[in-house]
């Protein structure tokens, strides 16, 4: 049975997916460019489905 619960990523995981540094991920989150939630401990967590959708949109086809 599939679950409807979202999975969340750490900044380093988002950085790997988007091919940037974790510091860039944090900066983009502060600037409102990336969606995130805060944990009770104050850490950012990023919704995996939205990050992967963004990564797919950012990929450009190679030109010959």
RASUL-V491157 format. One record per residue. N is the residue number from 0. RES is the residue in one small letter. OMEGA is omega in whole degrees, -180 to 180 (999 if undefined). Layout:
N/RES/OMEGA
N/RES/OMEGA
//
This chain:
0/x/-180
1/x/179
2/x/179
3/x/-179
4/x/180
5/x/173
6/x/-176
7/x/-176
8/x/172
9/x/-179
10/x/-180
11/x/178
12/x/177
13/x/179
14/x/178
15/x/-179
16/x/-176
17/x/179
18/x/175
19/x/178
20/x/175
21/x/178
22/x/177
23/x/178
24/x/179
25/x/-180
26/x/179
27/x/178
28/x/179
29/x/-179
30/x/179
31/x/-179
32/x/180
33/x/176
34/x/178
35/x/171
36/x/176
37/x/176
38/x/176
39/x/178
40/x/178
41/x/179
42/x/177
43/x/172
44/x/-172
45/x/-179
46/x/-174
47/x/-177
48/x/-180
49/x/179
50/x/180
51/x/176
52/x/178
53/x/-180
54/x/178
55/x/180
56/x/-177
57/x/179
58/x/178
59/x/178
60/x/179
61/x/178
62/x/-176
63/x/999
//
